[in-house]
Amino acid sequence: MVAQNNTKTKKKLDGVVVSTKAQKTIVVKVVRRFKDSVYSKFVHSTKNYHAHDESCSAKEGDRVTIIESRPHSKLKRWELLKINQ
């Protein structure tokens, strides 16, 4: 997990864990809701993020918070901050 002192300047995202098949890696689905500029309707957009989970504590279906970090691999640029209940 990340130290709490320098988390003020880093981006945080909330999402749901969709995969834990890789070692020390979780895939988090983040839903973004925004208003369409043409039709003025609210639209949902989803994106998957690969996050580093050192202790392998997150399970599929958990709501988690991830935070920006240094690159761990080609796809992993995020770390697990906490598991939300």
N, C-alpha and C positions, 0 to 999 in steps of 0.2 A: 504494500500500500504506500501511498504518497504521504510525505510529511505535510502537516496542516499549515505550516507557516508561510509557504509561498504559493498558496492556491488562490490568492486574490486576483492575480493577473492572468491566470490560465482559464481557458474555456471549459465549461462543465456542461454535460448533456445527460438527460435522463432517458432511459429506455428499458427494453425487455430483452433478456438473454434468449437467443434463439438457437444457439449451438455451443456446446462445450466439448466437442470431439477432439480438438487439437490440444496438445499439452501446454498448459499455462496460458491458453488463449481462449477468449470468449468472443462470440459474435453478438453484438448488441444492435437491435433494431430500434431506431429513433424516428418518431413520428413528428413531423413539422406541420403546423396548421397556419395557413396564410390566406389572405383575401385575394382573389383573382382580379387583376386590374381591368379586364374587359367586361366580365360578367358580374362582378361584385359579389361572387359567392365564395364561401370559405372552402378551401381545398386542402386535402391531406396529402402530404408527400412523405415517403419513407426512405430511409437510407440505412445500410448496414455498416457498422464500424467494428473493426477488429481491435480488441483491447487486451492488455497484458493482465493476467490474474496469477500472481506469484504463488498464492497458497491454494489455488484451485477450489475456492470456497463457493463460488457462484454455481447455481444449478439452472437448468433450462426453465424458463417461465418466471424467474426472479426479476423484480424491478430493481435496477441498479443505477448508480451515478458514475459516469466515467469522466476523466479529466485529461487534458492535453499532456503529453510527455515527450521525451526524446524518442527518436525512432528505435524501436526494438528489432524490427525486421522490415521486409519490403512493404507489408501492409499495416503493421501495428504501429500506430502513432498515439495511442490512448492507453490509459491505465485505469484499472478498477479503483474507484475512490471508496465507495461503500455500497452495501446491499440495503435497499429500502424495504420496509415491511408494508 
